[in-house]
Amino acid sequence: MNEPDVVVERGDVREGAYRRRVTEVYVRSFAADFVAFSKDPEKLADAFEHMLLLDRFYVAFVDGVPAGLASLTQGDETLFAPRWPEIRRHLGLVRGLLAYTVIRSWFMRPTDDARAGRGEIGFVATEPAYQGRGVATVLLRRLVSLPGYDEFVLEDIKDTNSAALHVYQKVGFTLYKRRKVRMARRVGFSELMSMRLARSAEKSAAH
């Protein structure tokens, strides 16, 4: 299968026109993780639109439409800048506080091995209409070709997410860690798996 004609850009390049669309891709793709906050994707997009630091996301465009995204950070960089009043306004006091707390405690902490030159890729997502067309493959290949990194990692992938694991292996990632999660079977998986891709010194320094 030929890969689609995909244009990959850092998220802030078209920020004015596409912030909302990028946020919608994000919340639709991870809706199952947000059900405790709201089951309404539009309400979630209203609450989260302000907080994405788009210079740390890359967006795959197909025919000018955001079709996929992934984040890329290193060291102590974070992806979000949540504002409590904005989240509370859209999700209410109780659910808003839960969302704000979870975002800050789960999604804004660097990993234990975080350092400069170690690129952590996360929130890899493809819009349903474009799934199975190679969008994520093109996007990931662009990310791992960026200069200035000697290693890329994908952390905490559910072992049941066989489609994602297949794509990551196709791009060149290999498994390096498994982590058992207590009571994970209750939510449909057994382990969290982490993968990495090492770069040669020549490639990581190239421009």
Contacts in CASP RR format, 6 or more apart in sequence:
PFRMAT RR
TARGET T0000
AUTHOR 0000-0000-0000
METHOD contacts of the structure
MODEL  1
MNEPDVVVERGDVREGAYRRRVTEVYVRSFAADFVAFSKDPEKLADAFEH
MLLLDRFYVAFVDGVPAGLASLTQGDETLFAPRWPEIRRHLGLVRGLLAY
TVIRSWFMRPTDDARAGRGEIGFVATEPAYQGRGVATVLLRRLVSLPGYD
EFVLEDIKDTNSAALHVYQKVGFTLYKRRKVRMARRVGFSELMSMRLARS
AEKSAAH
1 133 0 8 1.000
1 134 0 8 1.000
3 134 0 8 1.000
3 137 0 8 1.000
3 138 0 8 1.000
4 62 0 8 1.000
4 130 0 8 1.000
4 133 0 8 1.000
4 134 0 8 1.000
4 135 0 8 1.000
4 138 0 8 1.000
5 62 0 8 1.000
5 63 0 8 1.000
6 60 0 8 1.000
6 61 0 8 1.000
6 62 0 8 1.000
6 67 0 8 1.000
6 134 0 8 1.000
6 135 0 8 1.000
6 138 0 8 1.000
6 139 0 8 1.000
7 60 0 8 1.000
7 61 0 8 1.000
7 62 0 8 1.000
7 64 0 8 1.000
8 58 0 8 1.000
8 59 0 8 1.000
8 60 0 8 1.000
8 61 0 8 1.000
8 138 0 8 1.000
8 139 0 8 1.000
8 142 0 8 1.000
9 58 0 8 1.000
9 59 0 8 1.000
9 61 0 8 1.000
10 54 0 8 1.000
10 55 0 8 1.000
10 57 0 8 1.000
10 58 0 8 1.000
10 59 0 8 1.000
11 18 0 8 1.000
11 22 0 8 1.000
11 54 0 8 1.000
11 55 0 8 1.000
11 57 0 8 1.000
11 58 0 8 1.000
11 59 0 8 1.000
11 69 0 8 1.000
12 54 0 8 1.000
12 55 0 8 1.000
14 59 0 8 1.000
15 54 0 8 1.000
18 59 0 8 1.000
18 66 0 8 1.000
19 49 0 8 1.000
19 52 0 8 1.000
19 54 0 8 1.000
20 45 0 8 1.000
20 49 0 8 1.000
21 65 0 8 1.000
21 66 0 8 1.000
22 52 0 8 1.000
22 54 0 8 1.000
22 57 0 8 1.000
22 59 0 8 1.000
22 66 0 8 1.000
22 69 0 8 1.000
23 45 0 8 1.000
23 48 0 8 1.000
23 49 0 8 1.000
23 52 0 8 1.000
24 41 0 8 1.000
24 45 0 8 1.000
25 59 0 8 1.000
25 66 0 8 1.000
25 67 0 8 1.000
25 68 0 8 1.000
25 69 0 8 1.000
25 125 0 8 1.000
25 127 0 8 1.000
26 48 0 8 1.000
26 52 0 8 1.000
26 69 0 8 1.000
26 123 0 8 1.000
26 125 0 8 1.000
27 34 0 8 1.000
27 41 0 8 1.000
27 44 0 8 1.000
27 45 0 8 1.000
27 48 0 8 1.000
28 41 0 8 1.000
28 125 0 8 1.000
28 127 0 8 1.000
28 128 0 8 1.000
29 69 0 8 1.000
29 123 0 8 1.000
29 125 0 8 1.000
29 126 0 8 1.000
29 127 0 8 1.000
30 123 0 8 1.000
30 125 0 8 1.000
31 39 0 8 1.000
31 41 0 8 1.000
31 44 0 8 1.000
34 44 0 8 1.000
34 99 0 8 1.000
36 95 0 8 1.000
36 98 0 8 1.000
36 99 0 8 1.000
36 102 0 8 1.000
37 44 0 8 1.000
37 47 0 8 1.000
37 91 0 8 1.000
37 95 0 8 1.000
37 96 0 8 1.000
37 98 0 8 1.000
37 99 0 8 1.000
37 102 0 8 1.000
38 44 0 8 1.000
38 47 0 8 1.000
38 91 0 8 1.000
38 95 0 8 1.000
43 90 0 8 1.000
43 91 0 8 1.000
46 90 0 8 1.000
47 86 0 8 1.000
47 87 0 8 1.000
47 89 0 8 1.000
47 90 0 8 1.000
47 91 0 8 1.000
47 96 0 8 1.000
47 99 0 8 1.000
48 87 0 8 1.000
50 81 0 8 1.000
50 82 0 8 1.000
50 83 0 8 1.000
50 86 0 8 1.000
51 80 0 8 1.000
51 81 0 8 1.000
51 82 0 8 1.000
51 83 0 8 1.000
51 86 0 8 1.000
51 87 0 8 1.000
51 103 0 8 1.000
52 79 0 8 1.000
52 80 0 8 1.000
53 78 0 8 1.000
53 79 0 8 1.000
53 80 0 8 1.000
53 81 0 8 1.000
56 71 0 8 1.000
56 72 0 8 1.000
56 73 0 8 1.000
56 77 0 8 1.000
56 78 0 8 1.000
56 79 0 8 1.000
57 69 0 8 1.000
57 70 0 8 1.000
57 71 0 8 1.000
57 72 0 8 1.000
57 79 0 8 1.000
57 123 0 8 1.000
58 69 0 8 1.000
58 70 0 8 1.000
58 71 0 8 1.000
58 72 0 8 1.000
58 139 0 8 1.000
58 142 0 8 1.000
58 143 0 8 1.000
59 66 0 8 1.000
59 68 0 8 1.000
59 69 0 8 1.000
60 66 0 8 1.000
60 67 0 8 1.000
60 68 0 8 1.000
60 69 0 8 1.000
60 126 0 8 1.000
60 135 0 8 1.000
60 136 0 8 1.000
60 138 0 8 1.000
60 139 0 8 1.000
61 67 0 8 1.000
62 130 0 8 1.000
62 133 0 8 1.000
62 135 0 8 1.000
66 127 0 8 1.000
67 126 0 8 1.000
67 127 0 8 1.000
67 129 0 8 1.000
67 130 0 8 1.000
67 135 0 8 1.000
68 125 0 8 1.000
68 126 0 8 1.000
68 127 0 8 1.000
68 130 0 8 1.000
68 135 0 8 1.000
68 136 0 8 1.000
68 139 0 8 1.000
69 123 0 8 1.000
69 124 0 8 1.000
69 125 0 8 1.000
69 139 0 8 1.000
70 121 0 8 1.000
70 122 0 8 1.000
70 123 0 8 1.000
70 124 0 8 1.000
70 125 0 8 1.000
70 136 0 8 1.000
70 139 0 8 1.000
70 140 0 8 1.000
70 143 0 8 1.000
71 79 0 8 1.000
71 120 0 8 1.000
71 121 0 8 1.000
71 122 0 8 1.000
71 123 0 8 1.000
72 119 0 8 1.000
72 120 0 8 1.000
72 121 0 8 1.000
72 122 0 8 1.000
72 143 0 8 1.000
72 146 0 8 1.000
73 79 0 8 1.000
73 110 0 8 1.000
73 119 0 8 1.000
73 120 0 8 1.000
74 114 0 8 1.000
74 115 0 8 1.000
74 116 0 8 1.000
74 117 0 8 1.000
74 118 0 8 1.000
74 119 0 8 1.000
74 120 0 8 1.000
74 149 0 8 1.000
75 110 0 8 1.000
75 114 0 8 1.000
75 115 0 8 1.000
75 116 0 8 1.000
75 117 0 8 1.000
75 118 0 8 1.000
76 110 0 8 1.000
76 114 0 8 1.000
77 110 0 8 1.000
78 107 0 8 1.000
78 108 0 8 1.000
78 110 0 8 1.000
79 107 0 8 1.000
79 108 0 8 1.000
79 123 0 8 1.000
80 103 0 8 1.000
80 107 0 8 1.000
80 108 0 8 1.000
82 100 0 8 1.000
82 103 0 8 1.000
82 104 0 8 1.000
84 100 0 8 1.000
87 96 0 8 1.000
87 99 0 8 1.000
87 100 0 8 1.000
88 96 0 8 1.000
88 97 0 8 1.000
88 100 0 8 1.000
90 96 0 8 1.000
91 99 0 8 1.000
111 120 0 8 1.000
111 153 0 8 1.000
111 155 0 8 1.000
113 153 0 8 1.000
114 120 0 8 1.000
117 148 0 8 1.000
117 149 0 8 1.000
117 150 0 8 1.000
117 151 0 8 1.000
117 204 0 8 1.000
118 149 0 8 1.000
118 150 0 8 1.000
118 151 0 8 1.000
118 152 0 8 1.000
118 153 0 8 1.000
119 149 0 8 1.000
119 151 0 8 1.000
119 152 0 8 1.000
119 153 0 8 1.000
120 152 0 8 1.000
120 153 0 8 1.000
120 154 0 8 1.000
120 155 0 8 1.000
121 140 0 8 1.000
121 143 0 8 1.000
121 152 0 8 1.000
121 153 0 8 1.000
121 154 0 8 1.000
122 154 0 8 1.000
122 155 0 8 1.000
124 136 0 8 1.000
124 139 0 8 1.000
124 140 0 8 1.000
124 154 0 8 1.000
124 164 0 8 1.000
124 167 0 8 1.000
126 132 0 8 1.000
126 135 0 8 1.000
126 136 0 8 1.000
134 167 0 8 1.000
136 164 0 8 1.000
136 167 0 8 1.000
137 167 0 8 1.000
137 170 0 8 1.000
137 171 0 8 1.000
140 167 0 8 1.000
140 168 0 8 1.000
140 171 0 8 1.000
141 171 0 8 1.000
143 152 0 8 1.000
144 152 0 8 1.000
144 171 0 8 1.000
144 172 0 8 1.000
144 197 0 8 1.000
144 199 0 8 1.000
147 204 0 8 1.000
147 205 0 8 1.000
147 206 0 8 1.000
147 207 0 8 1.000
148 204 0 8 1.000
148 205 0 8 1.000
149 199 0 8 1.000
149 204 0 8 1.000
150 198 0 8 1.000
150 199 0 8 1.000
150 201 0 8 1.000
150 204 0 8 1.000
151 196 0 8 1.000
151 197 0 8 1.000
151 198 0 8 1.000
151 199 0 8 1.000
152 173 0 8 1.000
152 196 0 8 1.000
152 197 0 8 1.000
152 199 0 8 1.000
153 194 0 8 1.000
153 195 0 8 1.000
153 196 0 8 1.000
153 197 0 8 1.000
154 168 0 8 1.000
154 173 0 8 1.000
154 194 0 8 1.000
154 195 0 8 1.000
154 196 0 8 1.000
155 192 0 8 1.000
155 194 0 8 1.000
156 179 0 8 1.000
156 192 0 8 1.000
156 193 0 8 1.000
156 194 0 8 1.000
157 164 0 8 1.000
157 165 0 8 1.000
157 168 0 8 1.000
157 192 0 8 1.000
157 193 0 8 1.000
157 194 0 8 1.000
157 195 0 8 1.000
158 188 0 8 1.000
158 189 0 8 1.000
158 191 0 8 1.000
158 192 0 8 1.000
158 193 0 8 1.000
159 165 0 8 1.000
159 178 0 8 1.000
159 189 0 8 1.000
159 190 0 8 1.000
159 191 0 8 1.000
159 192 0 8 1.000
159 193 0 8 1.000
160 188 0 8 1.000
160 189 0 8 1.000
160 190 0 8 1.000
161 189 0 8 1.000
165 193 0 8 1.000
165 195 0 8 1.000
168 195 0 8 1.000
169 195 0 8 1.000
171 197 0 8 1.000
172 197 0 8 1.000
173 195 0 8 1.000
173 196 0 8 1.000
173 197 0 8 1.000
174 195 0 8 1.000
174 196 0 8 1.000
174 197 0 8 1.000
175 193 0 8 1.000
175 194 0 8 1.000
175 195 0 8 1.000
176 194 0 8 1.000
176 195 0 8 1.000
176 196 0 8 1.000
177 193 0 8 1.000
177 194 0 8 1.000
178 191 0 8 1.000
178 192 0 8 1.000
178 193 0 8 1.000
178 194 0 8 1.000
179 191 0 8 1.000
179 192 0 8 1.000
179 193 0 8 1.000
179 194 0 8 1.000
180 190 0 8 1.000
180 191 0 8 1.000
181 189 0 8 1.000
181 190 0 8 1.000
181 191 0 8 1.000
181 192 0 8 1.000
184 190 0 8 1.000
184 191 0 8 1.000
184 192 0 8 1.000
END
